[in-house]
Amino acid sequence: MDRMPVKSGHIESVGYENGVMEVAFKGGLVWQYKGITPEAHAEIMDSDSIGGAINARVRDESVVGMRLEPEIFETVGGMGAG
């Protein structure tokens, strides 16, 4: 998934494709969130605080998995992040 760089103290880039939002944090950790609507993604990207908007909008129940690029090191809920 292609990600766009963002201005954030903790987040490096954010991508969105087919209801999955991928968030790359500074330091290499990548989280994927499922079930994200295009409207929620747009609201997050337009927010003054992307990290705060992610915390407010997607919460833990949307997490598919996390990984260190390029290796997957853990998945959540038995679903691989690919």
N, C-alpha and C positions, 0 to 999 in steps of 0.2 A: 504494500500500500504506500502510495506517495504521501509524504507529510510536508506541511508548510511550516517554516520557522515562525516562532511567535516571540513577542517581547514578554518575558516572564522571569522572575527570579529563580524558579525551580524547573520550569518546563522549557524544553528546547524546541519541540515541534509537535504538531497535531495533524493527523490525517483522518479522513472519513470516507467510507465506502460501504454501500449496501447495509446500512444500519449499524455498522461497527466503527467506533471511533478509537483510533490508536494515539496514545499520548507517550511521547518520548521525553523522559526527564533528564536533566543534566546529570551526567555520571553514567548514562547508558541504560538505565532501567526503562523498560517499555511496558505499558499497561494497555490492554485492549478491553473495551467496553462494548457490550452488545445491546441491541434494542434501542439505539439512539435515533430519534427522529431527525430528519433534516432540519426541522425548526429548532430543536434543542441544540443541535450542532451549531447552527447559525447564531443562536443566542449566546452560546459559550464563546464562540470566536469573536463576537461583537462586544463582549464584556470587558470592562476595565480591568478585571482580575480574572484571568483565564483559570487559574488554579482554584480560586474561590467559586467560580461558576461551575467547574467540574464537580467540586465537592457538594455544591448545592443541588445540581441537576441529576447526576448519575448515581451517586452513592455506591455502596459495595455490592448490591444485588445485580448490578449490570456488568460486573467484572467477568471476562472470559478467561483471562490469564495474564501472566506477566513473564518477562524474559529479559535477559541481558543480550544486547545485540552482539553477534548474530545468533547466539544459542538460547533456546528455551530452557529455563531452569525450574519452572514450576507452573502448573496450571491450577485453576480454581474450578471446582465443581466437576472434575473429570473431563473437561473439554480442553483439548490441545489448542494452543494459539497458532499452530501452523508451522 
